Amino acid sequence: MDQGSGEYFVRIGVGSPPRDQYMVIDSGSDMVWVQCQPCKLCYKQSDPVFDPAKSGSYTGVSCGSSVCDRIENSGCHSGGCRYEVMYGDGSYTKGTLALETLTFGRTVIRNVAMGCGHRNRGMFVGAAGLLGIGGGSMSFVGQLTGQTGGAFGYCLVSRGTDSTGSLVFGREALPVGASWVPLVRNPRAPSFYYVGLKGLGVGGVRIALPDDVFDLTETGDGGVVMDTGTAVTRLPTAAYAAFRDGFKSQTANLPRASGVSIFDTCYDLSGFVSVRVPTVSFYFTEGPVLTLPARNFLMPVDDSGTYCFAFAASPTGLSIIGNIQQEGIQVSFDGANGFVGFGPNVC
């Protein structure tokens, strides 16, 4: 749904009887949570705010429980386990930890540790909360490990189309014929799915970059993260500048437009029925090359034909491969064996 947040949503039944809620798919965090009554501070969401008093399966978690111990920033209030999560963009959720039943289609999953957010603020426009599917033990994938072996896959449907993508949990989600890239573990950030990225290409030509620009350091800095909860891919400033300049030099024939928001390289394509642009490629460790279709890197930013190069510089050394660049590609995670796969299917 186009809610302006750049996020992807799944429809999940929360509680008993199940109340359908839109939840953001976020592979860059671990917490599963929804906004809850009574709301001390809530943003506007599409569905009525979940009321735990009307759910027969809602069970509060006590401070002394092992589940409470597994949460960062947990606390105690009247014997109940409290949680708070801050996100990279300044958004946050605070509330009570509970065990609750979630319903996915006809599949019912009981006793999912879920945050009931009474104070929530941020860029979650329209959604009731987040389905955290990161690499930590408290994420939805982490909680399902016994049943799914840490395996899941998704295909994020391209913006502006009416079709739907998919989110599948379990070993059967892993396709035959994907290009597999090893996941890299960072003990300082267990929630993140890091991949080894070696280089970037434009028009089939590799861009000259410092060898270590995408490396994860021993202190846990840098590295490259796959994140469905971030829209625009971020690259370290030096890498972004060289990449962007390489793209500009191969699109010198296209009329330029002024920058928009975080995008500094934009084009006025209003006079064109179609244009030819160079391909953009990610070169991963151990060989695989992911070459993106044009819609995954040239993005319309208005209704009058302005398109922008959908990458931005990262304020830190951390690189993030966002959901715009993942659109339409089947992406599969094999958590148990430590791989992420691209393809072979599209959506």
Residue frames relative to the residue before (quaternion, step in Angstrom):
aa qw qx qy qz dx dy dz
M 1.0000 0.0000 0.0000 0.0000 0.00 0.00 0.00
D 0.3853 -0.7112 0.5331 0.2481 3.55 -1.02 0.77
Q 0.0520 0.8140 -0.5718 0.0880 3.56 -0.06 1.32
G 0.5693 -0.6241 0.3744 0.3823 3.58 1.27 0.03
S 0.6210 0.5628 -0.3453 0.4223 3.59 1.25 -0.11
G 0.4337 -0.7152 0.4485 0.3150 3.59 1.27 -0.26
E 0.5462 0.6368 -0.3832 0.3863 3.59 1.26 0.25
Y 0.3525 -0.6888 0.5847 0.2439 3.55 -1.39 0.23
F 0.2385 -0.8077 0.5339 0.0751 3.55 -0.99 0.93
V 0.1215 -0.7256 0.6636 0.1353 3.51 -1.33 0.44
R 0.3781 -0.7044 0.5567 0.2259 3.54 -1.22 0.61
I 0.0350 0.8148 -0.5712 0.0928 3.58 -0.53 1.19
G 0.3759 -0.7008 0.5582 0.2367 3.56 -1.08 0.79
V 0.1303 -0.8001 0.5841 0.0419 3.58 -0.75 1.07
G 0.8290 0.2235 -0.1746 0.4819 3.56 -0.91 0.97
S 0.3572 -0.6937 0.5797 0.2347 3.54 -1.41 -0.16
P 0.4247 -0.3081 -0.8083 0.2669 1.57 -1.08 2.25
P 0.6026 -0.6027 0.3713 0.3684 3.63 -1.08 0.62
R 0.1680 -0.7451 0.6385 0.0942 3.55 -1.02 0.93
D 0.3647 -0.7604 0.4904 0.2196 3.58 -0.52 1.14
Q 0.0083 -0.7895 0.6115 -0.0526 3.53 -0.94 1.01
Y 0.3906 -0.6646 0.5731 0.2779 3.57 -1.21 0.57
M 0.0170 -0.7978 0.6026 -0.0089 3.57 -0.82 1.01
V 0.4618 -0.6756 0.5076 0.2696 3.56 -1.05 0.85
I 0.3477 -0.7000 0.5802 0.2291 3.60 -0.99 0.86
D 0.0659 0.8215 -0.5607 0.0797 3.59 -0.55 1.12
S 0.1630 -0.8088 0.5611 0.0667 3.56 -0.34 1.28
G 0.6341 0.5362 -0.3320 0.4474 3.58 1.29 0.06
S 0.7545 0.2626 -0.2094 0.5639 3.60 1.22 0.30
D 0.4835 -0.7200 0.4472 0.2189 3.54 -1.27 0.44
M 0.6503 0.5694 -0.3387 0.3716 3.59 1.01 -0.63
V 0.2169 -0.6978 0.6630 0.1629 3.54 -1.17 0.74
W 0.2069 0.7961 -0.5488 0.1487 3.62 -0.68 0.98
V 0.1066 -0.7472 0.6479 0.1021 3.51 -1.36 0.41
Q 0.5637 -0.5525 0.4757 0.3882 3.55 -1.25 0.37
C 0.1147 -0.8218 0.5577 0.0188 3.57 -0.98 0.85
Q 0.4536 -0.6101 0.5778 0.2971 3.49 -1.34 0.53
P 0.5703 -0.2390 -0.7855 0.0249 1.63 -1.95 1.50
C 0.3921 -0.7301 0.5228 0.2000 3.55 -1.00 0.96
K 0.2048 -0.7521 0.6117 0.1348 3.56 -0.76 1.03
L 0.7639 -0.0683 0.0506 0.6398 3.57 1.15 -0.72
C 0.1428 0.7948 -0.5753 0.1300 3.58 -0.42 1.19
Y 0.3752 -0.6776 0.5770 0.2592 3.56 -1.19 0.60
K 0.6368 -0.5475 0.3840 0.3838 3.58 -1.31 0.27
Q 0.0360 -0.7962 0.6039 0.0094 3.60 -0.86 0.94
S 0.6506 -0.5650 0.3518 0.3656 3.58 -1.25 0.48
D 0.7653 0.3237 -0.1601 0.5328 3.59 0.98 -0.90
P 0.6340 -0.4809 0.4042 0.4510 3.59 -1.24 0.19
V 0.5358 -0.6301 0.4555 0.3294 3.58 -1.04 0.80
F 0.5428 -0.6524 0.4335 0.3030 3.56 -0.92 1.00
D 0.1509 -0.7792 0.6044 0.0684 3.57 -0.96 0.95
P 0.3364 -0.7832 0.4828 0.2010 3.62 -0.28 1.22
A 0.5807 0.5956 -0.3750 0.4092 3.59 1.17 -0.50
K 0.7048 0.4431 -0.2622 0.4881 3.59 1.20 -0.45
S 0.6194 0.5231 -0.3482 0.4706 3.60 1.29 0.19
G 0.3870 -0.7509 0.4950 0.2035 3.56 -0.77 1.06
S 0.7186 0.4554 -0.2511 0.4617 3.60 1.20 -0.39
Y 0.4781 0.6842 -0.4351 0.3375 3.59 1.26 -0.06
T 0.0336 0.7941 -0.6044 0.0551 3.58 -0.79 1.05
G 0.3923 -0.7193 0.5248 0.2310 3.58 -0.73 1.05
V 0.3443 -0.7186 0.5672 0.2083 3.57 -1.21 0.59
S 0.3778 -0.7410 0.5074 0.2252 3.58 -0.81 0.98
C 0.6638 -0.5279 0.3604 0.3883 3.57 -1.24 0.52
G 0.7304 0.4694 -0.2502 0.4285 3.57 0.95 -0.85
S 0.5069 0.6796 -0.4228 0.3199 3.59 1.22 -0.09
S 0.6042 -0.5727 0.4140 0.3682 3.58 -1.21 0.53
V 0.5864 0.5738 -0.3724 0.4337 3.60 1.14 -0.60
C 0.6478 0.5194 -0.3190 0.4570 3.58 0.95 -0.86
D 0.6355 0.5512 -0.3215 0.4347 3.58 1.05 -0.79
R 0.6694 0.5307 -0.3010 0.4238 3.59 1.12 -0.66
I 0.6357 0.5457 -0.3297 0.4352 3.56 1.26 -0.17
E 0.3994 -0.6667 0.5665 0.2739 3.54 -1.01 0.80
N 0.8329 0.1696 -0.1410 0.5076 3.58 -1.15 0.64
S 0.3325 0.7224 -0.5461 0.2635 3.60 0.93 0.79
G 0.0560 -0.7861 0.6152 0.0198 3.54 -1.24 0.47
C 0.4595 -0.6778 0.5116 0.2603 3.52 -1.33 -0.16
H 0.0928 0.7664 -0.6347 0.0347 3.55 -1.07 0.70
S 0.8268 -0.1172 0.0240 0.5496 3.59 -0.53 1.22
G 0.7421 -0.4297 0.2263 0.4621 3.60 0.93 0.88
G 0.6460 0.5179 -0.3213 0.4595 3.58 1.29 -0.21
C 0.5149 -0.6504 0.4720 0.2983 3.54 -1.17 0.67
R 0.1697 -0.7821 0.5958 0.0674 3.55 -0.83 1.08
Y 0.1010 -0.7838 0.6082 0.0746 3.58 -1.13 0.59
E 0.0347 0.7596 -0.6440 -0.0835 3.53 -1.32 0.19
V 0.0985 -0.7800 0.6173 0.0288 3.55 -1.06 0.85
M 0.1428 -0.7557 0.6347 0.0757 3.55 -0.96 0.96
Y 0.2390 -0.7761 0.5690 0.1297 3.60 -0.93 0.90
G 0.7105 -0.5135 0.3004 0.3757 3.53 -1.29 0.52
D 0.7115 0.4446 -0.2702 0.4723 3.61 1.10 -0.57
G 0.6485 -0.5352 0.3190 0.4374 3.60 1.27 0.23
S 0.4920 0.6388 -0.4369 0.3986 3.60 1.28 -0.09
Y 0.0046 -0.8085 0.5880 0.0235 3.58 -1.17 0.41
T 0.1216 -0.7393 0.6506 0.1237 3.52 -1.40 0.23
K 0.0132 -0.7840 0.6201 -0.0238 3.56 -1.02 0.88
G 0.3289 0.7534 -0.5257 0.2189 3.56 -0.98 0.79
T 0.6958 -0.4601 0.3838 0.3961 3.49 -1.27 -0.64
L 0.3639 -0.7161 0.5482 0.2330 3.57 -1.02 0.78
A 0.0099 -0.8028 0.5945 -0.0435 3.57 -0.96 0.90
L 0.3392 -0.6466 0.6169 0.2939 3.53 -1.40 0.07
E 0.0550 0.8185 -0.5628 0.1012 3.56 -0.74 1.03
T 0.4751 -0.6539 0.5163 0.2832 3.54 -1.30 0.45
L 0.1044 -0.7758 0.6202 0.0511 3.57 -0.95 0.95
T 0.1781 -0.7926 0.5786 0.0727 3.57 -0.98 0.88
F 0.0861 -0.7751 0.6259 0.0048 3.56 -0.76 1.17
G 0.7927 -0.1143 0.0544 0.5963 3.59 -0.18 1.21
R 0.7847 -0.2424 0.1977 0.5352 3.59 -0.59 -1.15
T 0.5853 0.5928 -0.3678 0.4132 3.60 1.24 -0.09
V 0.1469 -0.7934 0.5887 0.0490 3.56 -0.76 1.11
I 0.0666 -0.7925 0.6062 0.0115 3.60 -0.80 1.03
R 0.2117 -0.8160 0.5317 0.0812 3.55 -0.54 1.22
N 0.8457 0.2354 -0.1569 0.4525 3.52 -1.36 0.38
V 0.2610 0.7274 -0.5773 0.2634 3.55 0.83 1.01
A 0.3876 -0.6948 0.5509 0.2521 3.59 -0.86 0.97
M 0.0476 0.8196 -0.5545 0.1362 3.53 -0.52 1.27
G 0.3863 -0.7029 0.5439 0.2466 3.53 -1.07 0.72
C 0.2051 -0.7289 0.6412 0.1250 3.54 -1.06 0.85
G 0.1641 -0.8604 0.4789 0.0591 3.57 -0.03 1.32
H 0.1493 -0.8025 0.5750 0.0558 3.56 -0.63 1.17
R 0.7438 0.1898 -0.1508 0.6229 3.58 1.33 -0.29
N 0.1528 0.8001 -0.5547 0.1698 3.57 -0.37 1.23
R 0.0488 0.8068 -0.5843 0.0725 3.51 -0.89 0.89
G 0.5680 0.6421 -0.4174 0.3015 3.58 -1.03 0.63
M 0.7722 -0.4176 0.3032 0.3707 3.46 -1.45 -0.38
F 0.3920 0.7515 -0.4569 0.2697 3.60 1.09 0.59
V 0.0595 0.8738 -0.4825 0.0032 3.57 1.27 0.46
G 0.8432 0.1969 -0.1532 0.4763 3.59 -0.84 1.01
A 0.7036 0.4746 -0.2777 0.4501 3.59 0.96 -0.82
A 0.4948 -0.6436 0.4957 0.3086 3.56 -1.22 0.54
G 0.7809 -0.1833 0.1544 0.5768 3.57 1.19 -0.52
L 0.5740 -0.5936 0.4560 0.3320 3.53 -1.27 -0.45
L 0.2144 -0.6928 0.6662 0.1741 3.51 -1.26 0.63
G 0.1755 -0.8060 0.5602 0.0754 3.56 -0.13 1.31
I 0.0046 -0.8089 0.5873 -0.0288 3.60 -0.65 1.11
G 0.2504 0.7938 -0.5071 0.2238 3.57 1.11 0.77
G 0.7057 -0.5228 0.3252 0.3507 3.54 -1.36 -0.02
G 0.5551 0.6374 -0.3829 0.3729 3.62 1.25 -0.03
S 0.6801 -0.5348 0.3293 0.3783 3.56 -1.29 0.38
M 0.7017 0.4749 -0.2788 0.4521 3.62 1.12 -0.56
S 0.4935 0.6421 -0.4542 0.3713 3.62 1.20 -0.07
F 0.6671 -0.4874 0.3570 0.4358 3.57 -1.23 0.29
V 0.6438 0.5065 -0.3134 0.4803 3.60 1.03 -0.81
G 0.6509 0.5261 -0.3104 0.4508 3.58 0.97 -0.87
Q 0.6730 0.4933 -0.2914 0.4678 3.57 1.00 -0.83
L 0.7074 0.4527 -0.2531 0.4803 3.60 1.18 -0.56
T 0.3305 0.8118 -0.4614 0.1375 3.58 1.30 -0.18
G 0.6381 0.5455 -0.3337 0.4289 3.60 0.94 -0.83
Q 0.7340 0.4181 -0.2318 0.4824 3.58 1.03 -0.75
T 0.8107 0.3025 -0.1217 0.4862 3.59 1.00 -0.80
G 0.3783 -0.7396 0.4832 0.2765 3.61 1.21 -0.22
G 0.6199 -0.5749 0.3413 0.4107 3.59 1.12 0.60
A 0.5245 0.6394 -0.4068 0.3880 3.59 1.22 0.39
F 0.2080 0.7466 -0.6194 0.1254 3.54 -1.05 0.83
G 0.0960 -0.7928 0.5993 0.0561 3.53 -1.26 0.34
Y 0.0652 -0.7943 0.6025 0.0428 3.54 -1.22 0.46
C 0.1201 -0.7246 0.6661 0.1296 3.49 -1.37 0.30
L 0.2114 -0.7964 0.5598 0.0879 3.57 -0.49 1.23
V 0.3780 -0.7634 0.4786 0.2129 3.54 -0.38 1.28
S 0.5661 -0.6262 0.4135 0.3412 3.58 -1.03 0.79
R 0.5702 -0.5990 0.4486 0.3388 3.55 -1.11 0.77
G 0.7939 0.3328 -0.2320 0.4529 3.53 -1.15 0.65
T 0.6423 0.4631 -0.3515 0.4994 3.60 1.24 0.16
D 0.4743 -0.6972 0.4676 0.2650 3.55 -1.18 0.56
S 0.5365 0.6315 -0.4167 0.3739 3.60 1.23 -0.15
T 0.4145 -0.6970 0.5242 0.2601 3.56 -1.28 0.18
G 0.3974 -0.6756 0.5645 0.2587 3.53 -1.29 0.48
S 0.3948 -0.7111 0.5212 0.2585 3.56 -1.18 -0.46
L 0.0779 -0.7323 0.6724 0.0748 3.52 -1.35 0.44
V 0.0008 0.8258 -0.5577 0.0836 3.58 -0.45 1.27
F 0.1728 -0.7813 0.5934 0.0871 3.58 -0.96 0.92
G 0.6603 0.5054 -0.3760 0.4090 3.58 -1.02 0.80
R 0.6651 -0.5334 0.3434 0.3939 3.56 -1.21 0.52
E 0.6229 0.5521 -0.3561 0.4246 3.60 1.07 -0.61
A 0.5426 0.6045 -0.4047 0.4198 3.59 1.28 -0.13
L 0.6163 0.5654 -0.3501 0.4218 3.60 1.21 -0.40
P 0.2790 -0.8137 0.4883 0.1469 3.60 -0.47 1.17
V 0.4454 -0.6043 0.5719 0.3308 3.53 -1.35 0.23
G 0.7879 0.3528 -0.2322 0.4482 3.58 -0.98 0.78
A 0.4494 0.6635 -0.4761 0.3622 3.59 1.22 0.28
S 0.4029 -0.6330 0.5812 0.3149 3.57 -1.33 0.23
W 0.1862 -0.8381 0.5090 0.0615 3.58 -0.42 1.24
V 0.1143 -0.7720 0.6249 0.0221 3.54 -1.03 0.96
P 0.4708 -0.6836 0.4619 0.3126 3.65 -0.83 0.86
L 0.3759 -0.6712 0.5880 0.2501 3.54 -1.15 0.72
V 0.2597 -0.7458 0.5956 0.1470 3.56 -1.14 0.71
R 0.2931 -0.7706 0.5392 0.1719 3.60 -0.80 0.98
N 0.0965 -0.7535 0.6469 0.0671 3.54 -1.09 0.80
P 0.3553 -0.7717 0.4797 0.2192 3.63 -0.26 1.22
R 0.6562 0.5164 -0.3158 0.4506 3.60 1.15 -0.51
A 0.7786 0.1631 -0.1080 0.5963 3.60 1.24 -0.25
P 0.0584 -0.8645 0.4988 0.0209 3.59 0.55 1.19
S 0.5723 0.6070 -0.3843 0.3954 3.60 1.19 -0.36
F 0.7069 0.5142 -0.2637 0.4077 3.57 1.05 -0.78
Y 0.3198 -0.7044 0.6017 0.1985 3.54 -1.18 0.73
Y 0.0998 -0.8099 0.5777 0.0176 3.57 -0.21 1.31
V 0.1053 -0.7657 0.6305 0.0711 3.55 -1.16 0.71
G 0.4683 -0.6564 0.5096 0.3002 3.55 -1.22 0.48
L 0.0280 -0.7886 0.6139 -0.0232 3.57 -0.50 1.22
K 0.2124 -0.8175 0.5283 0.0861 3.57 -0.74 1.06
G 0.8284 -0.1116 0.0931 0.5409 3.58 1.05 -0.55
L 0.3370 -0.7080 0.5871 0.2012 3.53 -1.39 0.12
G 0.1280 -0.8028 0.5789 0.0628 3.56 -1.11 0.67
V 0.1123 -0.7503 0.6460 0.0846 3.54 -1.24 0.55
G 0.8434 0.0233 -0.0488 0.5346 3.57 -0.75 1.06
G 0.6859 -0.4958 0.2755 0.4559 3.57 1.11 0.71
V 0.6336 0.4990 -0.3327 0.4887 3.60 1.28 0.08
R 0.3903 -0.7224 0.5165 0.2427 3.58 -0.76 1.01
I 0.4042 -0.7008 0.5419 0.2278 3.53 -1.04 0.90
A 0.4426 -0.6762 0.5160 0.2839 3.60 -0.98 0.80
L 0.0830 0.7908 -0.5943 0.1203 3.58 -0.59 1.23
P 0.5928 -0.5298 0.4397 0.4178 3.60 -1.19 0.36
D 0.5951 -0.6274 0.3712 0.3383 3.60 -0.94 0.92
D 0.7825 0.3763 -0.1755 0.4639 3.56 0.95 -0.89
V 0.3517 0.7948 -0.4610 0.1787 3.60 1.26 0.07
F 0.7590 0.3391 -0.1982 0.5193 3.63 1.11 -0.60
D 0.4345 0.7320 -0.4451 0.2779 3.62 1.24 0.08
L 0.3686 -0.6649 0.6044 0.2383 3.52 -1.26 0.66
T 0.3062 -0.7881 0.5058 0.1711 3.60 -0.56 1.12
E 0.6725 -0.4977 0.3650 0.4084 3.58 -1.30 0.27
T 0.6762 0.4739 -0.2971 0.4795 3.58 1.17 -0.52
G 0.5923 -0.6225 0.3486 0.3743 3.60 1.28 0.16
D 0.5283 0.6150 -0.4210 0.4068 3.58 1.25 0.27
G 0.7521 0.3746 -0.2800 0.4643 3.55 -1.30 0.32
G 0.4791 0.6739 -0.4856 0.2839 3.54 -1.18 -0.55
V 0.3575 -0.7187 0.5675 0.1836 3.53 -1.40 0.23
V 0.1383 -0.8159 0.5612 0.0133 3.56 -0.68 1.17
M 0.3016 -0.6990 0.6136 0.2096 3.59 -1.11 0.75
D 0.0836 0.8292 -0.5425 0.1055 3.60 -0.59 1.09
T 0.3026 -0.7583 0.5518 0.1702 3.59 -0.64 1.15
G 0.6664 0.5414 -0.2959 0.4186 3.60 1.17 -0.54
T 0.6515 0.4120 -0.3112 0.5558 3.59 1.33 0.05
A 0.3958 -0.7456 0.4809 0.2370 3.60 -0.80 0.94
V 0.8148 0.2742 -0.1020 0.5005 3.56 0.63 -1.20
T 0.4572 -0.6808 0.5040 0.2710 3.58 -0.90 0.95
R 0.1677 -0.7771 0.6033 0.0634 3.56 -0.94 1.02
L 0.0756 -0.7853 0.6144 0.0086 3.55 -1.02 0.90
P 0.6040 -0.5377 0.4155 0.4164 3.62 -1.11 0.55
T 0.6672 -0.5724 0.2965 0.3732 3.55 -0.98 0.93
A 0.6743 0.5001 -0.3090 0.4470 3.60 0.85 -0.94
A 0.6670 0.4911 -0.2987 0.4739 3.58 0.96 -0.88
Y 0.6471 0.5262 -0.3254 0.4456 3.58 0.94 -0.88
A 0.6659 0.5213 -0.3133 0.4320 3.59 0.86 -0.97
A 0.6765 0.4846 -0.2970 0.4683 3.60 0.91 -0.90
F 0.6355 0.5390 -0.3002 0.4642 3.57 1.06 -0.90
R 0.6755 0.4945 -0.2774 0.4715 3.57 0.87 -1.03
D 0.6708 0.5004 -0.3066 0.4534 3.59 0.89 -0.92
G 0.6191 0.5373 -0.3321 0.4667 3.57 1.12 -0.71
F 0.6547 0.4981 -0.3018 0.4818 3.57 1.04 -0.80
K 0.6521 0.5206 -0.3167 0.4511 3.60 0.95 -0.88
S 0.6656 0.5146 -0.3187 0.4364 3.58 0.94 -0.85
Q 0.7130 0.4231 -0.2601 0.4949 3.61 1.15 -0.55
T 0.7106 0.3678 -0.2598 0.5406 3.61 1.31 0.06
A 0.2308 0.8210 -0.4948 0.1670 3.57 1.20 0.56
N 0.6315 0.5555 -0.3294 0.4291 3.59 1.22 -0.47
L 0.6416 0.5341 -0.3310 0.4399 3.61 1.22 -0.31
P 0.4981 -0.6608 0.4608 0.3208 3.64 -0.96 0.80
R 0.3571 -0.7550 0.5182 0.1841 3.56 -0.87 1.01
A 0.1771 -0.7299 0.6459 0.1368 3.54 -1.34 0.41
S 0.5954 -0.5633 0.4081 0.4020 3.59 -1.19 0.31
G 0.6525 -0.5481 0.3684 0.3715 3.57 -1.24 0.54
V 0.1857 -0.7654 0.6091 0.0927 3.56 -1.24 0.59
S 0.8419 -0.0400 -0.0005 0.5381 3.59 -0.77 1.06
I 0.8190 -0.1894 0.1380 0.5238 3.63 -0.74 -0.99
F 0.5973 0.5763 -0.3634 0.4230 3.62 1.27 -0.10
D 0.1673 -0.8186 0.5429 0.0847 3.59 -0.76 1.01
T 0.7243 0.3677 -0.2278 0.5369 3.60 1.27 -0.12
C 0.1444 0.8140 -0.5356 0.1721 3.55 -0.12 1.34
Y 0.2431 -0.7757 0.5761 0.0857 3.54 -1.25 0.60
D 0.3203 -0.7055 0.5961 0.2106 3.54 -1.20 0.66
L 0.0028 -0.8333 0.5502 -0.0528 3.57 -0.17 1.31
S 0.2948 0.8084 -0.4751 0.1841 3.58 1.27 0.33
G 0.7168 0.4612 -0.2673 0.4496 3.60 1.08 -0.60
F 0.6432 0.5507 -0.3021 0.4379 3.59 1.29 0.04
V 0.3730 -0.6629 0.5928 0.2646 3.54 -1.20 0.59
S 0.7721 -0.1000 0.0687 0.6238 3.57 1.06 -0.82
V 0.1487 -0.7764 0.6047 0.0972 3.57 -1.21 0.49
R 0.3558 -0.6842 0.5865 0.2478 3.54 -1.27 0.47
V 0.0095 0.7888 -0.6141 0.0245 3.57 -0.85 0.98
P 0.5619 -0.5977 0.4327 0.3740 3.62 -1.13 0.48
T 0.5287 -0.6047 0.4801 0.3528 3.57 -1.20 0.47
V 0.2406 -0.7182 0.6282 0.1779 3.54 -1.35 0.34
S 0.0544 -0.8278 0.5581 -0.0145 3.61 -0.83 0.99
F 0.2543 -0.6973 0.6466 0.1759 3.51 -1.31 0.62
Y 0.1862 -0.7651 0.6083 0.0996 3.59 -0.89 0.98
F 0.1612 -0.8197 0.5465 0.0589 3.57 -0.45 1.24
T 0.6189 -0.5140 0.4245 0.4155 3.54 -1.31 0.28
E 0.8134 0.2385 -0.2149 0.4850 3.54 -1.21 0.62
G 0.8076 -0.4489 0.1416 0.3553 3.52 1.02 0.85
P 0.6801 0.5217 -0.3576 0.3708 3.64 0.69 -0.90
V 0.1558 -0.7508 0.6362 0.0856 3.53 -1.16 0.77
L 0.1663 -0.7730 0.6065 0.0835 3.57 -0.82 1.03
T 0.0855 -0.8000 0.5938 0.0123 3.56 -0.51 1.23
L 0.3030 -0.8107 0.4857 0.1229 3.54 -0.64 1.18
P 0.4591 -0.6272 0.5410 0.3214 3.58 -1.16 0.59
A 0.6880 -0.5329 0.3017 0.3895 3.58 -1.15 0.64
R 0.6515 0.5332 -0.3452 0.4148 3.61 0.95 -0.76
N 0.6391 0.5264 -0.3304 0.4531 3.60 1.25 -0.32
F 0.7915 0.2425 -0.1970 0.5253 3.60 1.18 0.09
L 0.6981 0.3072 -0.2728 0.5863 3.61 1.26 -0.05
M 0.0589 -0.8570 0.5089 -0.0556 3.52 -0.30 1.31
P 0.4120 -0.6895 0.5209 0.2890 3.62 -0.88 0.84
V 0.1630 -0.8109 0.5567 0.0768 3.60 -0.86 0.93
D 0.7700 0.1176 -0.1215 0.6152 3.58 1.30 0.03
D 0.5973 -0.5765 0.4143 0.3731 3.59 -1.29 -0.11
S 0.6560 0.5439 -0.3049 0.4253 3.60 1.24 0.01
G 0.7124 -0.5165 0.2593 0.3980 3.58 1.12 0.61
T 0.4825 0.6325 -0.4658 0.3875 3.61 1.19 0.40
Y 0.0439 -0.7861 0.6163 -0.0174 3.56 -0.82 1.09
C 0.1524 -0.8024 0.5722 0.0744 3.57 -1.01 0.79
F 0.5309 -0.5854 0.5193 0.3253 3.52 -1.30 0.60
A 0.2685 -0.8558 0.4299 0.1038 3.54 -0.19 1.39
F 0.4891 0.5754 -0.4911 0.4343 3.53 0.66 1.24
A 0.0751 -0.7924 0.6025 0.0595 3.58 -1.22 0.36
A 0.5608 -0.5876 0.4602 0.3584 3.54 -1.27 0.38
S 0.3724 -0.7092 0.5558 0.2224 3.56 -1.11 0.76
P 0.4529 -0.6924 0.4818 0.2887 3.60 -0.90 0.84
T 0.7297 0.3102 -0.2058 0.5736 3.60 1.28 -0.30
G 0.6685 -0.4858 0.3662 0.4278 3.58 -1.27 -0.20
L 0.5344 0.6420 -0.3960 0.3813 3.59 1.30 -0.21
S 0.1877 -0.7525 0.6201 0.1178 3.57 -1.01 0.88
I 0.1213 -0.7853 0.6049 0.0507 3.57 -1.06 0.77
I 0.2172 -0.7339 0.6274 0.1433 3.58 -0.86 0.98
G 0.1986 -0.8480 0.4876 0.0618 3.55 -0.24 1.33
N 0.7232 -0.4960 0.2825 0.3888 3.54 -1.32 0.18
I 0.5437 0.5927 -0.4237 0.4167 3.64 1.14 -0.38
Q 0.7046 0.4600 -0.2614 0.4729 3.56 0.97 -0.91
Q 0.6758 0.4792 -0.2946 0.4763 3.62 1.23 -0.35
E 0.4100 0.7562 -0.4450 0.2491 3.60 1.27 -0.23
G 0.8635 0.1983 -0.1382 0.4427 3.51 -1.14 0.81
I 0.6504 0.4986 -0.3082 0.4831 3.60 1.30 -0.14
Q 0.4176 -0.6722 0.5423 0.2823 3.59 -0.95 0.82
V 0.0473 -0.7952 0.6042 -0.0210 3.59 -0.68 1.16
S 0.0569 -0.8221 0.5658 -0.0284 3.60 -0.70 1.10
F 0.1694 -0.7808 0.5956 0.0836 3.55 -0.99 0.88
D 0.1072 -0.7530 0.6477 0.0446 3.55 -0.90 1.03
G 0.1955 -0.8465 0.4870 0.0900 3.54 0.25 1.34
A 0.6412 0.5531 -0.3323 0.4153 3.58 0.98 -0.84
N 0.7811 0.3131 -0.1614 0.5156 3.58 0.98 -0.82
G 0.4837 -0.7311 0.3906 0.2811 3.56 1.32 0.03
F 0.5610 0.5747 -0.4184 0.4242 3.58 0.84 0.99
V 0.1458 -0.7173 0.6628 0.1579 3.52 -1.34 0.39
G 0.1856 -0.8058 0.5581 0.0691 3.56 -0.98 0.93
F 0.2145 -0.7522 0.6102 0.1261 3.55 -1.19 0.68
G 0.8046 0.1953 -0.1811 0.5307 3.57 -0.87 1.03
P 0.5912 0.0467 -0.7177 -0.3649 1.49 -2.42 -0.57
N 0.6272 0.5787 -0.3359 0.3986 3.60 1.22 -0.28
V 0.2427 -0.7359 0.6116 0.1597 3.52 -1.35 0.31
C 0.1816 -0.7748 0.5880 0.1448 3.59 -1.22 0.19
